[in-house]
């Protein structure tokens, strides 16, 4: 399995709009086992995205899905940057 945990930074006052955009644009993606969007309670503008995929290739391929591309285009004006990014190798657990 392939895991990715990343922090996204919303423009000031735009975090809830960015979260709504990301959630509304979520679609089923081949190989995606888990995709979670969460507020960062330690930051007014931070969002954490935690993903688990069956493999790294399906994660990369997801970026070509038309709905994903449209969500990225809609979200980009609301994003001011990115923070930490961690790749992991999930082994299992609840929900997997």
DSSP file (Angstrom, degrees, kcal/mol; ACC not computed):
  #  RESIDUE AA STRUCTURE BP1 BP2  ACC     N-H-->O    O-->H-N    N-H-->O    O-->H-N    TCO  KAPPA ALPHA  PHI   PSI    X-CA   Y-CA   Z-CA
    1    1 A X              0   0    0      0, 0.0     2,-0.4     0, 0.0    53,-0.2   0.000 360.0 360.0 360.0 159.5    0.0    0.0    0.0
    2    2 A X  E     -A   53   0A   0     51,-2.5    51,-3.3    87,-0.2     2,-0.4  -0.988 360.0-168.7-125.4 130.4    1.0    3.6   -0.5
    3    3 A X  E     -AB  52  88A   0     85,-2.6    85,-2.4    -2,-0.4     2,-0.4  -0.910   5.8-173.2-121.3 149.4    0.1    6.4    2.0
    4    4 A X  E     -AB  51  87A   0     47,-2.2    47,-3.1    -2,-0.4     2,-0.4  -0.988   4.1-176.8-142.3 129.5    0.3   10.1    1.7
    5    5 A X  E     +AB  50  86A   0     81,-2.6    81,-3.1    -2,-0.4     2,-0.4  -0.992  19.0 168.4-126.2 121.6   -0.3   12.7    4.5
    6    6 A X  E     -AB  49  85A   0     43,-2.5    43,-2.8    -2,-0.4     2,-0.5  -0.977  29.5-135.6-140.4 150.0    0.0   16.3    3.4
    7    7 A X  E     -A   48   0A   0     77,-2.5    76,-2.4    -2,-0.4     2,-0.4  -0.875  18.1-167.0-105.0 133.4   -0.8   19.8    4.7
    8    8 A X  E     -AB  47  82A   0     39,-3.1    39,-2.2    -2,-0.5     2,-0.6  -0.931  11.4-143.8-117.1 142.2   -2.5   22.3    2.6
    9    9 A X  E     -AB  46  81A   0     72,-3.0    71,-3.1    -2,-0.4    72,-1.3  -0.932  13.3-151.4-112.5 120.6   -2.7   26.0    3.5
   10   10 A X  E     - B   0  79A   0     35,-3.0    69,-0.3    -2,-0.6     5,-0.2  -0.512  29.2 -96.0 -85.7 154.3   -5.9   28.0    2.6
   11   11 A X    >   -     0   0    0     67,-2.9     3,-2.7    -2,-0.2     4,-0.3  -0.368  64.6 -74.4 -60.8 148.8   -6.0   31.7    1.9
   12   12 A X  T 3  S+     0   0    0      1,-0.3    -1,-0.2     2,-0.2    33,-0.1  -0.216 120.9   5.8 -51.1 129.5   -7.0   33.6    5.0
   13   13 A X  T 3  S+     0   0    0     31,-0.1    -1,-0.3    -3,-0.1     4,-0.2   0.479 112.1  90.7  77.0   2.9  -10.7   33.2    5.7
   14   14 A X    <>  +     0   0    0     -3,-2.7     4,-2.6    64,-0.1     5,-0.2   0.340  48.2 102.0-111.8   5.1  -11.1   30.6    2.9
   15   15 A X  H  > S+     0   0    0     -4,-0.3     4,-2.9     1,-0.2     5,-0.2   0.927  84.1  46.6 -59.9 -47.4  -10.4   27.3    4.7
   16   16 A X  H  > S+     0   0    0      1,-0.2     4,-2.5     2,-0.2    -1,-0.2   0.890 113.5  49.8 -63.8 -37.8  -14.1   26.3    5.0
   17   17 A X  H  > S+     0   0    0      2,-0.2     4,-2.3     1,-0.2    -1,-0.2   0.904 111.6  48.7 -65.6 -40.6  -14.7   27.1    1.3
   18   18 A X  H  X S+     0   0    0     -4,-2.6     4,-2.6     2,-0.2    -2,-0.2   0.925 111.5  49.1 -64.9 -44.5  -11.6   25.1    0.3
   19   19 A X  H  X S+     0   0    0     -4,-2.9     4,-2.8     1,-0.2     5,-0.2   0.932 111.5  49.5 -60.2 -45.5  -12.7   22.1    2.4
   20   20 A X  H  X S+     0   0    0     -4,-2.5     4,-2.8     1,-0.2     5,-0.2   0.904 110.9  50.2 -60.6 -41.7  -16.2   22.3    0.9
   21   21 A X  H  X S+     0   0    0     -4,-2.3     4,-1.6     2,-0.2    -1,-0.2   0.924 112.6  46.3 -61.7 -45.2  -14.6   22.4   -2.6
   22   22 A X  H  < S+     0   0    0     -4,-2.6     4,-0.3     2,-0.2    -2,-0.2   0.904 115.2  45.9 -65.7 -42.1  -12.4   19.4   -1.9
   23   23 A X  H >< S+     0   0    0     -4,-2.8     3,-1.1     1,-0.2    -2,-0.2   0.913 112.1  50.4 -68.4 -42.6  -15.3   17.4   -0.3
   24   24 A X  H 3< S+     0   0    0     -4,-2.8    -1,-0.2     1,-0.2    -2,-0.2   0.832 111.3  50.2 -64.1 -31.3  -17.7   18.2   -3.1
   25   25 A X  T 3< S+     0   0    0     -4,-1.6     2,-0.3    -5,-0.2    -1,-0.2   0.449  81.6 119.4 -88.0  -0.5  -15.2   17.2   -5.7
   26   26 A X    <   +     0   0    0     -3,-1.1     2,-0.3    -4,-0.3    -3,-0.0  -0.503  37.8 168.8 -70.3 128.2  -14.4   13.8   -4.1
   27   27 A X        -     0   0    0     -2,-0.3     2,-0.2     0, 0.0    -2,-0.0  -0.888  44.7 -80.7-132.4 163.4  -15.2   10.9   -6.4
   28   28 A X        -     0   0    0     -2,-0.3     2,-0.4     3,-0.0     0, 0.0  -0.471  49.6-166.3 -63.3 134.5  -14.5    7.2   -6.4
   29   29 A X    >   -     0   0    0      3,-0.2     3,-2.4    -2,-0.2    33,-0.1  -0.993  27.6-103.8-130.3 132.3  -10.9    6.6   -7.6
   30   30 A X  T 3  S+     0   0    0     -2,-0.4    32,-0.1     1,-0.3     3,-0.1  -0.290 106.2   8.4 -55.5 126.1   -9.4    3.3   -8.7
   31   31 A X  T 3  S+     0   0    0      1,-0.2    23,-2.4    22,-0.1     2,-0.6   0.366  90.6 133.7  86.0  -5.0   -7.2    2.0   -6.0
   32   32 A X  E <   +C   53   0A   0     -3,-2.4    -1,-0.2    21,-0.2    21,-0.2  -0.707  23.6 171.9 -83.6 118.2   -8.1    4.6   -3.4
   33   33 A X  E     +     0   0A   0     19,-2.7     2,-0.3    -2,-0.6    20,-0.2   0.703  69.0   6.3 -95.7 -25.3   -8.8    2.9    0.0
   34   34 A X  E     +C   52   0A   0     18,-1.8    18,-2.6    62,-0.0    -1,-0.3  -0.946  53.0 176.9-160.6 136.6   -9.1    6.0    2.1
   35   35 A X  E     +C   51   0A   0     -2,-0.3     2,-0.4    16,-0.2    16,-0.2  -0.877  16.2 177.4-144.5 107.7   -9.2    9.8    1.4
   36   36 A X  E     -C   50   0A   0     14,-2.8    14,-2.6    -2,-0.3     2,-0.5  -0.949  14.8-163.2-122.6 129.9   -9.7   12.0    4.5
   37   37 A X  E     +C   49   0A   0     -2,-0.4     2,-0.3    12,-0.2    12,-0.2  -0.940  20.0 174.8-109.8 130.1   -9.8   15.8    4.7
   38   38 A X  E     -C   48   0A   0     10,-2.6    10,-2.9    -2,-0.5     2,-0.2  -0.987  32.0-115.9-138.8 145.3   -9.4   17.3    8.1
   39   39 A X  E     -C   47   0A   0     -2,-0.3     2,-0.8     8,-0.2     8,-0.2  -0.521  30.1-125.4 -70.0 144.5   -9.1   20.8    9.7
   40   40 A X    >   -     0   0    0      6,-2.2     3,-1.8     3,-0.2     6,-0.3  -0.860  17.5-159.8 -89.6 110.2   -5.8   21.5   11.4
   41   41 A X  T 3  S+     0   0    0     -2,-0.8    -1,-0.1     1,-0.3    -2,-0.0   0.668  88.7  58.2 -67.9 -13.9   -6.9   22.6   14.9
   42   42 A X  T 3  S+     0   0    0      1,-0.1     2,-0.3    -3,-0.0    -1,-0.3   0.389 107.5  50.5 -93.4   3.1   -3.5   24.2   15.5
   43   43 A X    <   -     0   0    0     -3,-1.8    -3,-0.2     3,-0.2    -1,-0.1  -1.000  66.0-144.9-145.0 138.6   -3.9   26.5   12.5
   44   44 A X  S    S+     0   0    0     -2,-0.3   -29,-0.2     1,-0.2   -31,-0.1   0.746 106.6  28.1 -71.6 -22.8   -6.6   28.9   11.2
   45   45 A X  S    S+     0   0    0    -30,-0.1   -35,-3.0   -33,-0.1     2,-0.2   0.411  94.9 114.1-119.3  -0.8   -5.7   28.0    7.6
   46   46 A X  E     -A    9   0A   0     -6,-0.3    -6,-2.2   -37,-0.2     2,-0.4  -0.503  35.5-178.6 -85.5 143.8   -4.4   24.5    7.7
   47   47 A X  E     -AC   8  39A   0    -39,-2.2   -39,-3.1    -8,-0.2     2,-0.4  -0.997  13.4-150.7-133.8 136.3   -5.9   21.4    6.2
   48   48 A X  E     -AC   7  38A   0    -10,-2.9   -10,-2.6    -2,-0.4     2,-0.5  -0.921   6.6-164.4-107.4 134.5   -4.6   17.8    6.4
   49   49 A X  E     -AC   6  37A   0    -43,-2.8   -43,-2.5    -2,-0.4     2,-0.5  -0.984   4.5-169.9-119.0 123.5   -5.3   15.3    3.7
   50   50 A X  E     -AC   5  36A   0    -14,-2.6   -14,-2.8    -2,-0.5     2,-0.4  -0.962   9.8-179.6-117.1 122.9   -4.6   11.7    4.5
   51   51 A X  E     -AC   4  35A   0    -47,-3.1   -47,-2.2    -2,-0.5     2,-0.4  -0.933  16.3-168.8-125.5 144.2   -4.7    9.1    1.7
   52   52 A X  E     +AC   3  34A   0    -18,-2.6   -19,-2.7    -2,-0.4   -18,-1.8  -0.995  15.7 178.0-130.5 129.1   -4.2    5.4    1.4
   53   53 A X  E     -AC   2  32A   0    -51,-3.3   -51,-2.5    -2,-0.4   -21,-0.2  -0.861  41.0-121.7-125.6 157.3   -3.9    3.8   -2.0
   54   54 A X  S    S-     0   0    0    -23,-2.4     2,-0.3    -2,-0.3   -22,-0.1   0.825  96.9  -8.2 -68.7 -28.9   -3.3    0.2   -3.1
   55   55 A X     >  -     0   0    0    -24,-0.2     4,-1.3   -53,-0.1     3,-0.3  -0.985  68.1-108.8-160.9 164.1   -0.2    1.5   -4.9
   56   56 A X  H  > S+     0   0    0     -2,-0.3     4,-2.3     1,-0.2     5,-0.2   0.819 112.6  61.7 -65.2 -33.1    1.7    4.7   -5.8
   57   57 A X  H  > S+     0   0    0      1,-0.2     4,-2.5     2,-0.2    -1,-0.2   0.891 102.3  49.8 -64.7 -40.1    0.8    4.3   -9.5
   58   58 A X  H  > S+     0   0    0     -3,-0.3     4,-1.5     2,-0.2    -1,-0.2   0.855 108.7  53.7 -68.1 -33.1   -2.9    4.5   -8.9
   59   59 A X  H  X S+     0   0    0     -4,-1.3     4,-0.6     2,-0.2     3,-0.4   0.959 111.4  45.1 -61.7 -49.1   -2.4    7.7   -6.8
   60   60 A X  H >< S+     0   0    0     -4,-2.3     3,-1.1     1,-0.2    -2,-0.2   0.896 111.3  53.4 -61.1 -41.0   -0.5    9.3   -9.7
   61   61 A X  H >< S+     0   0    0     -4,-2.5     3,-1.9     1,-0.2     4,-0.3   0.789  95.1  69.9 -65.8 -27.5   -3.1    8.1  -12.2
   62   62 A X  H >< S+     0   0    0     -4,-1.5     3,-1.4    -3,-0.4    -1,-0.2   0.784  85.3  68.6 -62.4 -25.8   -5.9    9.8  -10.1
   63   63 A X  T << S+     0   0    0     -3,-1.1    -1,-0.3    -4,-0.6    -2,-0.2   0.628  95.7  55.6 -69.9 -11.6   -4.5   13.2  -11.1
   64   64 A X  T <  S+     0   0    0     -3,-1.9     2,-0.3    -4,-0.2    -1,-0.3   0.476  77.3 113.6 -97.1  -4.8   -5.7   12.6  -14.7
   65   65 A X  S <> S-     0   0    0     -3,-1.4     4,-2.7    -4,-0.3     3,-0.5  -0.521  71.5-131.8 -68.2 128.8   -9.3   11.9  -13.7
   66   66 A X  H  > S+     0   0    0     -2,-0.3     4,-2.3     1,-0.2     5,-0.2   0.867 105.3  49.5 -52.7 -42.1  -11.5   14.7  -15.2
   67   67 A X  H  > S+     0   0    0      2,-0.2     4,-2.1     1,-0.2    -1,-0.2   0.871 111.8  48.9 -66.8 -35.6  -13.3   15.3  -11.9
   68   68 A X  H  > S+     0   0    0     -3,-0.5     4,-2.6     2,-0.2    -2,-0.2   0.925 111.0  49.8 -68.0 -44.3  -10.1   15.4   -9.9
   69   69 A X  H  X S+     0   0    0     -4,-2.7     4,-2.2     1,-0.2    -2,-0.2   0.896 111.4  49.6 -60.6 -40.3   -8.6   17.9  -12.4
   70   70 A X  H  X S+     0   0    0     -4,-2.3     4,-2.1    -5,-0.2    -1,-0.2   0.891 110.6  49.6 -66.5 -39.4  -11.7   20.1  -12.2
   71   71 A X  H  X S+     0   0    0     -4,-2.1     4,-2.3     2,-0.2    -2,-0.2   0.915 110.5  50.2 -65.8 -42.2  -11.6   20.0   -8.4
   72   72 A X  H  X S+     0   0    0     -4,-2.6     4,-2.4     1,-0.2    -2,-0.2   0.929 110.6  49.7 -60.6 -45.3   -7.9   21.0   -8.4
   73   73 A X  H  X S+     0   0    0     -4,-2.2     4,-0.5     1,-0.2    -1,-0.2   0.888 113.6  45.9 -61.8 -39.4   -8.6   23.9  -10.8
   74   74 A X  H  < S+     0   0    0     -4,-2.1     3,-0.2     1,-0.2    -1,-0.2   0.844 116.3  45.8 -71.4 -33.5  -11.4   25.1   -8.6
   75   75 A X  H >X S+     0   0    0     -4,-2.3     3,-2.4     1,-0.2     4,-0.5   0.816  91.7  80.2 -80.0 -31.6   -9.4   24.8   -5.4
   76   76 A X  H >< S+     0   0    0     -4,-2.4     3,-1.4     1,-0.3    -1,-0.2   0.825  87.8  54.9 -51.6 -41.9   -6.1   26.4   -6.6
   77   77 A X  T 3< S+     0   0    0     -4,-0.5    -1,-0.3     1,-0.3    -2,-0.1   0.716 108.5  51.8 -65.5 -15.8   -7.3   30.0   -6.1
   78   78 A X  T <4 S+     0   0    0     -3,-2.4   -67,-2.9    -4,-0.2     2,-0.4   0.497  95.3  86.1 -94.6  -5.7   -8.1   29.2   -2.5
   79   79 A X  E <<  +B   10   0A   0     -3,-1.4   -69,-0.3    -4,-0.5     3,-0.1  -0.822  45.0 178.2-103.3 131.4   -4.7   27.7   -1.7
   80   80 A X  E     -     0   0A   0    -71,-3.1     2,-0.3    -2,-0.4   -70,-0.2   0.569  64.7 -46.3-103.7 -12.3   -1.7   29.8   -0.6
   81   81 A X  E     -B    9   0A   0    -72,-1.3   -72,-3.0   -70,-0.0     2,-0.4  -0.989  52.4 -94.4 169.4-174.8    0.7   26.9   -0.1
   82   82 A X  E     -B    8   0A   0     -2,-0.3   -74,-0.2   -74,-0.2     3,-0.1  -0.964  25.4-167.5-132.4 146.7    1.6   23.5    1.2
   83   83 A X  E     -     0   0A   0    -76,-2.4    -1,-0.1     1,-0.4   -74,-0.1   0.155  54.6  -5.0-105.4-136.7    3.2   22.4    4.4
   84   84 A X  E     -     0   0A   0    -78,-0.1   -77,-2.5   -76,-0.1    -1,-0.4  -0.170  57.1-166.5 -60.2 151.3    4.6   19.1    5.5
   85   85 A X  E     -B    6   0A   0    -79,-0.2     2,-0.4    -3,-0.1   -79,-0.2  -0.972   5.1-175.7-143.8 125.6    4.2   16.0    3.2
   86   86 A X  E     -B    5   0A   0    -81,-3.1   -81,-2.6    -2,-0.4     2,-0.4  -0.982  13.9-153.9-127.6 129.6    4.9   12.5    4.3
   87   87 A X  E     +B    4   0A   0     -2,-0.4     2,-0.3   -83,-0.2   -83,-0.2  -0.844  25.0 179.4 -95.7 138.8    4.8    9.3    2.3
   88   88 A X  E     -B    3   0A   0    -85,-2.4   -85,-2.6    -2,-0.4     2,-0.4  -0.826  33.3-129.8-132.3 170.4    4.0    6.2    4.3
   89   89 A X        -     0   0    0     -2,-0.3   -87,-0.2   -87,-0.2   -37,-0.0  -0.781  30.6-151.9-121.5  84.4    3.6    2.4    3.8
   90   90 A X        -     0   0    0     -2,-0.4     3,-0.1     1,-0.1   -37,-0.0  -0.249  13.3-171.6 -58.2 142.9    0.3    1.5    5.4
   91   91 A X        -     0   0    0      1,-0.5     2,-0.3     0, 0.0    -1,-0.1   0.567  51.5 -78.4-110.9 -16.0    0.1   -2.0    6.7
   92   92 A X        +     0   0    0      2,-0.1    -1,-0.5     3,-0.0     2,-0.3  -0.882  56.9 148.3 143.9-174.1   -3.6   -2.2    7.7
   93   93 A X    >   -     0   0    0     -2,-0.3     3,-2.1    -3,-0.1     2,-0.1  -0.836  59.8 -18.9 139.0-175.8   -5.9   -1.2   10.4
   94   94 A X  T 3  S+     0   0    0     -2,-0.3    -2,-0.1     1,-0.3     0, 0.0  -0.400 130.4  19.5 -62.7 130.7   -9.5   -0.1   10.9
   95   95 A X  T 3         0   0    0     -2,-0.1    -1,-0.3   -61,-0.0    -3,-0.0   0.290 360.0 360.0  90.7 -10.6  -11.0    0.9    7.6
   96   96 A X    <         0   0    0     -3,-2.1    -2,-0.2   -62,-0.0   -62,-0.0   0.383 360.0 360.0-110.9 360.0   -8.4   -0.8    5.5
